[in-house]
Amino acid sequence: MGGRMRSLLHLWLLPLLGLGAAEPAGEATPRIQTREKVYRVEEGRQVVLECTVEHLGSMVLMWKQGARVLTAGSMMVRRDKRLKLQGNNLVITSLEMDDGGQYDCEIEGDGDQPISVSHRLDILIPPKVTSEPADGRVVVKKGSSVTIKCLARGNPRPTVSWTRLATGEVVGTGEALELRAVNRHQEGGYQCSASNGVGPKAVSEIQLRVLYTPEVVAEESVVHTGVGHQAILLCQVHASPEAEVTWYRGTMLLENDNRMYREVVGSRHSLTVHQVREEEFTSYYCKATNSLGQHSAKITISGKPRAPVIEHRVEVMGGGNYKVSWDTTSFAPIDQYRLLYRKAPTEGNPNHSYAWTSVVIPGPQHTRQRDSANRATFLLDSLEVEDDYQLQLQARNSFGWGKVSAQFNFRTNRAASMPVEDVRKEFSIYQQLSGASSSSPCFPSTTCDEYRDLSAQPYLA
């Protein structure tokens, strides 16, 4: 049936083309020299589908797209100005997506099967991407999970990746990105990029907003100052929706006045107190409130000394005497220091703990004060030479005892001076003891057990 239809079409086209119905005697059989080919061409461009024929003679060459006849001989059967013949080749300009598919260059002969070659035309489409929702805005509550989407189109099918705009980090692939248990740190812009190797990549952005109760963090939980001096209290506030921030001294709401004012720079809120009075050495609260809840951070204005900072160099005075120096920040004059030292555990016996020796040092006789800076020195005597020692300090002024210093380690060399970095023994027990001492320093006069009793005394903070 198919052969009959082709013969009828052939007979119908031959008179139109002015060609004879019969193949002249002795004429060679036509042969298509072009091999099958896949053409991949971008949308909007031009393609030339090749069909080189040998011994066509009086035979009719047709181009077909699927079952549809486009040309027969020199006749353009399909009325499309984008189509034209270039010899036996078919030219298609301004390619569209629907032009893709199979094309056959076919010669109708007397046999049941036509002589033909098939080409495939793939129309390459640059990527396009659209966000879902269309406005690119997604709002979700903290702790919820959300899926943000970008729909990509193109040929070949584009691959999609997601980038966090704030960091430039690639956070996912595929058209959908799932974010679980979101928090404020995931808020911001996300960019989806689609690429398929055709033209430039396509991008779209989604802005994610996370709603959450205020989060307040004090930059310093204790602010040290002195009577008549200034104190600046700082807190970081993050909230969505935006929060109202208020300051309290105890339970009393504070307002701006001649000595006290508030300032906001981004997420940083500050309360500045000029000429601090003695009764203002107390606790303050930075409180933030929005429609979802409230949160606050406590900040204490303190007149106590800061923890002393021991100089990392011990001066050898001779005869087993060693001079230790340290600096302490205190606006009020320092009344007293408490210095504790002991021999460090040895590598040979790391589990043995030596007793602390406690020395009470009068502040005025050993301190040089300039504004809030206090420089002090003390001579440790009768130390054993070529041995390792541990030392800690604490300072007291009229407001009470300050924090204990970090543990300082030094070696009693015979050298004129000793940077601790050059002489400190680095072994595991030192690290263990250093960590334990930093969290709960032991200040005994003779033994650790006796120090635990002393730690309850008011002057040990």
C-alpha positions as CSV (number, residue, x, y, z in Angstrom):
1,M,0.0,0.0,0.0
2,G,2.9,2.4,0.9
3,G,4.6,1.6,-2.4
4,R,1.4,2.3,-4.3
5,M,0.9,5.7,-2.6
6,R,4.5,6.7,-3.4
7,S,4.0,5.7,-7.0
8,L,0.8,7.8,-7.2
9,L,2.6,10.8,-5.6
10,H,5.4,10.3,-8.1
11,L,2.9,10.2,-11.0
12,W,1.1,13.3,-9.7
13,L,4.3,15.3,-9.3
14,L,6.0,14.3,-12.6
15,P,3.6,16.3,-14.9
16,L,3.9,19.3,-12.6
17,L,7.7,19.1,-12.8
18,G,7.6,18.6,-16.6
19,L,9.4,15.2,-16.2
20,G,8.8,12.0,-18.1
21,A,7.2,9.1,-16.3
22,A,9.8,6.6,-17.4
23,E,13.4,6.2,-16.7
24,P,15.4,6.4,-20.0
25,A,16.9,3.1,-21.1
26,G,20.4,2.6,-19.9
27,E,20.3,5.4,-17.3
28,A,22.4,4.7,-14.2
29,T,20.7,4.1,-10.9
30,P,20.8,7.1,-8.6
31,R,22.9,6.9,-5.5
32,I,22.8,9.2,-2.4
33,Q,26.4,9.7,-1.3
34,T,25.6,11.7,2.0
35,R,25.6,9.7,5.2
36,E,23.1,10.1,8.0
37,K,24.0,12.9,10.3
38,V,22.7,14.6,13.5
39,Y,22.7,18.4,13.3
40,R,22.7,20.4,16.5
41,V,22.0,24.0,15.9
42,E,21.0,26.9,18.2
43,E,17.5,28.4,17.9
44,G,17.4,31.3,15.5
45,R,20.3,30.2,13.4
46,Q,20.6,28.5,10.0
47,V,21.2,24.9,9.0
48,V,22.0,23.3,5.7
49,L,20.9,19.7,5.5
50,E,23.1,17.9,3.0
51,C,22.0,15.5,0.3
52,T,24.6,14.8,-2.4
53,V,23.3,12.6,-5.2
54,E,25.0,10.8,-8.0
55,H,23.2,9.9,-11.2
56,L,19.9,11.6,-10.3
57,G,19.0,11.9,-13.9
58,S,15.3,12.3,-14.4
59,M,14.4,11.0,-10.9
60,V,12.6,13.3,-8.5
61,L,14.3,14.2,-5.2
62,M,12.1,15.1,-2.3
63,W,12.7,16.5,1.2
64,K,10.4,15.4,4.0
65,Q,10.0,16.3,7.7
66,G,8.5,13.2,9.1
67,A,5.6,12.4,6.8
68,R,5.2,15.9,5.5
69,V,6.7,16.7,2.1
70,L,8.7,19.9,2.0
71,T,10.1,19.9,-1.5
72,A,9.8,17.9,-4.7
73,G,12.4,18.5,-7.3
74,S,12.7,22.2,-7.5
75,M,9.2,22.8,-6.3
76,M,8.7,24.2,-2.7
77,V,5.7,22.2,-1.5
78,R,5.6,23.7,2.0
79,R,4.9,27.4,1.9
80,D,7.5,28.6,4.4
81,K,9.8,31.5,3.4
82,R,12.5,30.1,5.8
83,L,12.9,27.0,3.5
84,K,15.0,27.0,0.3
85,L,17.0,24.6,-1.8
86,Q,20.7,25.0,-2.4
87,G,21.3,22.4,-5.1
88,N,19.9,19.3,-3.5
89,N,20.6,20.5,0.0
90,L,17.8,21.9,2.2
91,V,18.4,25.2,3.9
92,I,16.3,26.3,6.9
93,T,16.9,29.8,8.4
94,S,15.7,31.3,11.6
95,L,15.4,27.9,13.3
96,E,12.5,27.4,15.7
97,M,11.9,24.7,18.3
98,D,9.3,23.0,16.1
99,D,11.8,22.6,13.3
100,G,13.5,19.8,15.3
101,G,13.0,16.2,14.2
102,Q,13.8,13.8,11.4
103,Y,14.4,15.0,7.9
104,D,14.5,12.6,4.8
105,C,16.2,13.2,1.5
106,E,14.4,10.7,-0.7
107,I,14.5,9.7,-4.4
108,E,11.4,8.0,-5.8
109,G,12.3,5.3,-8.2
110,D,10.5,2.4,-9.8
111,G,11.2,0.0,-6.9
112,D,9.1,-0.6,-3.8
113,Q,11.6,1.2,-1.5
114,P,12.8,4.7,-2.1
115,I,16.4,5.7,-2.1
116,S,16.9,7.9,1.0
117,V,19.1,9.2,3.8
118,S,17.7,10.5,7.1
119,H,19.1,13.3,9.2
120,R,18.1,14.4,12.7
121,L,17.9,18.0,13.6
122,D,18.2,19.0,17.3
123,I,17.3,22.6,18.1
124,L,19.6,23.9,20.9
125,I,17.7,26.2,23.2
126,P,19.7,28.4,25.7
127,P,18.6,28.0,29.3
128,K,15.8,30.0,30.9
129,V,14.9,29.9,34.5
130,T,12.0,31.3,36.6
131,S,11.7,31.3,40.4
132,E,8.8,29.9,42.3
133,P,7.0,32.0,43.5
134,A,7.4,34.5,40.7
135,D,8.3,37.5,42.9
136,G,11.2,35.5,44.4
137,R,10.2,36.2,48.0
138,V,9.8,33.4,50.6
139,V,8.9,33.9,54.3
140,V,9.2,31.2,56.9
141,K,9.3,30.9,60.7
142,K,12.5,29.9,62.4
143,G,12.7,26.1,63.0
144,S,10.5,25.3,60.0
145,S,11.5,23.6,56.8
146,V,11.1,25.2,53.4
147,T,11.7,24.2,49.8
148,I,12.7,27.0,47.3
149,K,12.3,26.3,43.6
150,C,13.6,27.4,40.2
151,L,12.1,26.0,37.0
152,A,14.6,25.6,34.2
153,R,13.9,25.1,30.4
154,G,16.2,24.6,27.5
155,N,17.6,22.0,25.2
156,P,19.6,20.0,26.2
157,R,17.9,20.0,29.6
158,P,19.8,22.5,31.9
159,T,21.5,21.5,35.1
160,V,20.7,23.8,38.1
161,S,22.8,24.7,41.0
162,W,22.1,26.9,44.1
163,T,24.5,29.5,45.5
164,R,24.3,31.4,48.8
165,L,24.8,35.0,47.8
166,A,26.2,36.1,51.2
167,T,29.0,33.6,51.1
168,G,29.3,32.5,47.5
169,E,29.0,28.9,48.7
170,V,27.3,26.3,46.4
171,V,24.6,24.8,48.7
172,G,22.7,22.5,46.4
173,T,21.8,21.2,42.9
174,G,18.5,20.5,41.1
175,E,15.4,22.6,40.6
176,A,14.4,22.4,44.3
177,L,16.5,23.3,47.4
178,E,15.2,22.0,50.7
179,L,16.3,23.9,53.9
180,R,15.5,22.2,57.1
181,A,15.0,23.8,60.6
182,V,16.0,27.2,59.3
183,N,17.5,29.9,61.5
184,R,18.4,33.5,61.0
185,H,21.8,32.6,59.7
186,Q,20.2,31.1,56.6
187,E,18.2,34.2,55.8
188,G,19.1,36.2,52.7
189,G,19.5,35.7,49.0
190,Y,19.8,32.4,47.1
191,Q,20.7,32.3,43.4
192,C,19.8,29.5,41.1
193,S,21.9,29.1,38.0
194,A,20.9,27.0,34.9
195,S,23.3,26.0,32.2
196,N,23.3,23.5,29.3
197,G,26.3,24.6,27.3
198,V,24.2,26.7,24.9
199,G,24.7,30.4,25.3
200,P,25.2,32.1,28.7
201,K,23.8,30.6,31.9
202,A,20.5,31.8,33.2
203,V,20.1,33.0,36.8
204,S,17.2,33.9,39.1
205,E,17.2,34.9,42.8
206,I,15.1,34.1,45.8
207,Q,15.1,36.1,48.9
208,L,14.5,34.0,52.1
209,R,13.2,35.8,55.1
210,V,13.2,34.0,58.5
211,L,10.8,35.2,61.2
212,Y,12.1,34.7,64.8
213,T,12.0,36.0,68.3
214,P,14.8,38.5,69.2
215,E,18.3,37.1,70.0
216,V,20.4,39.4,72.2
217,V,24.0,38.9,73.0
218,A,26.2,41.2,75.2
219,E,29.6,42.0,73.7
220,E,31.0,42.1,77.3
221,S,29.1,40.7,80.2
222,V,31.1,42.8,82.6
223,V,32.2,46.4,81.9
224,H,34.9,47.7,84.2
225,T,35.1,51.4,85.0
226,G,35.5,53.8,88.0
227,V,33.5,56.5,89.8
228,G,33.3,59.6,87.6
229,H,34.4,57.7,84.5
230,Q,32.5,56.5,81.4
231,A,30.9,53.1,80.8
232,I,29.8,51.9,77.4
233,L,27.4,48.9,77.4
234,L,27.1,47.0,74.1
235,C,24.7,44.3,72.8
236,Q,24.0,42.7,69.5
237,V,20.3,42.4,68.6
238,H,19.0,40.3,65.8
239,A,15.2,39.9,65.2
240,S,12.6,39.5,62.5
241,P,10.3,41.4,62.5
242,E,12.4,44.2,63.7
243,A,12.5,44.5,67.5
244,E,12.1,47.5,69.9
245,V,15.2,47.7,72.2
246,T,15.0,49.1,75.7
247,W,17.6,49.4,78.5
248,Y,17.0,48.7,82.2
249,R,19.0,49.2,85.3
250,G,17.7,46.4,87.4
251,T,13.9,46.8,86.8
252,M,14.0,50.5,86.1
253,L,13.5,51.6,82.4
254,L,16.3,54.0,81.4
255,E,15.7,57.1,79.2
256,N,18.2,59.4,77.5
257,D,19.4,62.3,79.7
258,N,22.5,64.5,80.1
259,R,24.6,61.6,81.4
260,M,23.1,58.7,79.6
261,Y,22.3,58.1,75.9
262,R,21.5,55.3,73.5
263,E,22.8,54.7,70.0
264,V,22.1,52.1,67.3
265,V,24.5,51.2,64.4
266,G,23.1,48.2,62.4
267,S,22.5,45.4,64.9
268,R,24.7,47.0,67.5
269,H,23.0,48.8,70.4
270,S,24.9,50.8,72.9
271,L,24.1,52.6,76.2
272,T,26.7,55.1,77.3
273,V,26.8,56.2,80.9
274,H,28.9,59.3,81.6
275,Q,30.4,60.1,85.0
276,V,29.3,56.8,86.6
277,R,28.1,57.1,90.1
278,E,28.7,54.6,92.9
279,E,25.1,53.5,93.0
280,E,25.3,52.7,89.2
281,F,27.7,49.8,89.8
282,T,25.0,47.2,89.3
283,S,23.3,45.0,86.6
284,Y,21.8,46.4,83.4
285,Y,19.6,44.7,80.8
286,C,19.5,45.1,77.0
287,K,15.9,43.9,76.2
288,A,14.5,43.4,72.7
289,T,10.8,42.8,71.9
290,N,8.9,42.0,68.7
291,S,5.6,40.5,67.8
292,L,7.0,36.9,68.3
293,G,8.5,37.4,71.7
294,Q,11.3,39.0,73.7
295,H,14.9,38.3,74.9
296,S,17.4,40.2,77.0
297,A,21.1,40.1,77.9
298,K,22.6,41.1,81.3
299,I,25.6,43.5,81.5
300,T,27.2,44.4,84.8
301,I,29.0,47.7,85.5
302,S,31.8,46.8,87.8
303,G,34.5,48.7,89.7
304,K,36.5,45.6,90.6
305,P,39.9,45.0,89.1
306,R,40.3,43.0,86.0
307,A,42.3,39.8,86.2
308,P,46.1,40.6,86.3
309,V,48.1,39.9,83.2
310,I,51.5,38.5,84.1
311,E,54.5,39.6,82.0
312,H,56.0,36.6,80.1
313,R,59.5,37.3,81.4
314,V,60.9,36.6,84.8
315,E,64.0,38.5,85.9
316,V,66.7,36.6,87.7
317,M,67.9,38.5,90.8
318,G,70.4,35.9,92.1
319,G,70.4,33.7,95.2
320,G,67.2,32.0,94.2
321,N,65.3,35.3,93.9
322,Y,63.1,36.0,90.9
323,K,61.2,39.2,90.1
324,V,57.7,38.8,88.6
325,S,55.9,41.7,87.0
326,W,52.2,42.1,86.0
327,D,49.6,44.7,84.8
328,T,46.1,45.1,86.2
329,T,43.3,47.3,85.0
330,S,41.6,49.1,87.9
331,F,40.2,52.6,88.1
332,A,40.2,52.5,91.9
333,P,43.6,52.1,93.7
334,I,44.5,48.5,94.3
335,D,44.6,47.7,98.0
336,Q,46.0,44.2,97.8
337,Y,47.2,41.3,95.6
338,R,47.2,37.6,96.4
339,L,50.0,35.7,94.7
340,L,50.0,31.9,94.6
341,Y,52.9,29.8,93.3
342,R,54.0,26.2,93.4
343,K,56.4,23.8,91.7
344,A,54.9,22.2,88.6
345,P,54.5,18.5,88.3
346,T,57.4,16.8,86.6
347,E,57.5,14.6,83.6
348,G,58.7,11.7,85.7
349,N,55.8,12.1,88.2
350,P,53.0,13.9,86.4
351,N,50.3,12.9,88.9
352,H,52.0,14.5,91.9
353,S,50.5,17.8,92.9
354,Y,52.6,20.2,95.0
355,A,51.1,22.5,97.6
356,W,50.4,26.2,96.7
357,T,52.2,28.9,98.6
358,S,50.0,32.0,99.1
359,V,51.5,35.5,99.5
360,V,49.4,38.6,100.3
361,I,51.0,41.7,98.8
362,P,50.1,45.2,99.8
363,G,49.0,47.1,96.7
364,P,50.2,50.7,97.4
365,Q,53.8,49.6,98.1
366,H,54.1,47.5,94.9
367,T,52.0,49.3,92.4
368,R,52.5,52.3,90.0
369,Q,49.2,53.6,88.8
370,R,48.5,55.7,85.8
371,D,44.8,56.2,85.1
372,S,43.4,52.7,85.0
373,A,46.7,51.0,84.3
374,N,48.5,49.5,87.3
375,R,52.0,48.1,87.1
376,A,53.3,45.9,89.9
377,T,56.3,43.8,90.7
378,F,57.2,41.3,93.4
379,L,60.3,39.4,94.4
380,L,59.9,35.6,94.9
381,D,62.7,34.3,97.1
382,S,64.2,30.9,97.9
383,L,63.0,29.2,94.7
384,E,64.9,26.2,93.5
385,V,67.1,26.8,90.5
386,E,66.5,24.8,87.2
387,D,62.9,24.0,88.2
388,D,59.4,24.7,86.8
389,Y,56.9,26.8,88.7
390,Q,53.2,27.7,88.3
391,L,51.9,31.1,89.4
392,Q,48.5,32.9,89.6
393,L,47.4,36.4,90.8
394,Q,44.3,38.2,92.0
395,A,43.8,41.9,92.8
396,R,41.5,43.7,95.2
397,N,40.3,47.3,95.4
398,S,37.6,49.1,97.4
399,F,34.9,47.3,95.2
400,G,36.2,43.8,96.1
401,W,38.3,41.0,94.6
402,G,38.6,40.7,90.8
403,K,39.0,37.6,88.7
404,V,42.0,35.3,89.0
405,S,44.7,35.5,86.3
406,A,45.4,32.8,83.9
407,Q,48.0,30.3,85.1
408,F,51.6,31.4,84.3
409,N,54.4,28.9,83.9
410,F,58.1,29.7,84.2
411,R,61.4,28.1,84.8
412,T,64.0,29.2,87.3
413,N,67.1,29.3,85.0
414,R,70.3,31.0,85.8
415,A,70.1,33.2,82.7
416,A,69.6,37.0,83.1
417,S,66.1,36.9,81.6
418,M,63.9,34.2,80.4
419,P,61.1,34.5,77.8
420,V,58.6,31.9,78.8
421,E,58.2,30.7,75.2
422,D,61.8,29.6,75.2
423,V,61.8,27.7,78.5
424,R,58.3,26.4,79.1
425,K,58.1,22.6,79.2
426,E,55.4,21.4,76.8
427,F,54.0,18.1,78.0
428,S,50.5,16.7,78.4
429,I,50.1,17.1,82.2
430,Y,50.8,20.8,81.8
431,Q,47.9,21.2,79.4
432,Q,45.6,19.2,81.8
433,L,46.6,21.2,84.8
434,S,46.4,24.5,83.0
435,G,42.8,23.7,81.9
436,A,41.8,22.7,85.3
437,S,43.4,25.7,86.9
438,S,41.8,28.1,84.5
439,S,38.3,26.8,85.3
440,S,38.6,26.5,89.0
441,P,42.0,27.9,90.3
442,C,43.2,26.5,93.6
443,F,44.6,29.2,96.0
444,P,45.7,27.4,99.2
445,S,48.2,28.6,101.8
446,T,49.6,25.1,102.2
447,T,47.5,22.4,100.4
448,C,44.7,22.2,97.8
449,D,42.2,21.0,100.4
450,E,43.0,24.0,102.6
451,Y,42.5,26.3,99.6
452,R,39.0,24.9,98.9
453,D,38.1,26.1,102.3
454,L,39.7,29.5,101.7
455,S,37.8,29.8,98.3
456,A,34.6,30.5,100.2
457,Q,36.0,33.7,101.7
458,P,34.5,37.0,100.4
459,Y,37.7,38.3,98.9
460,L,38.1,35.4,96.5
461,A,35.9,35.9,93.4
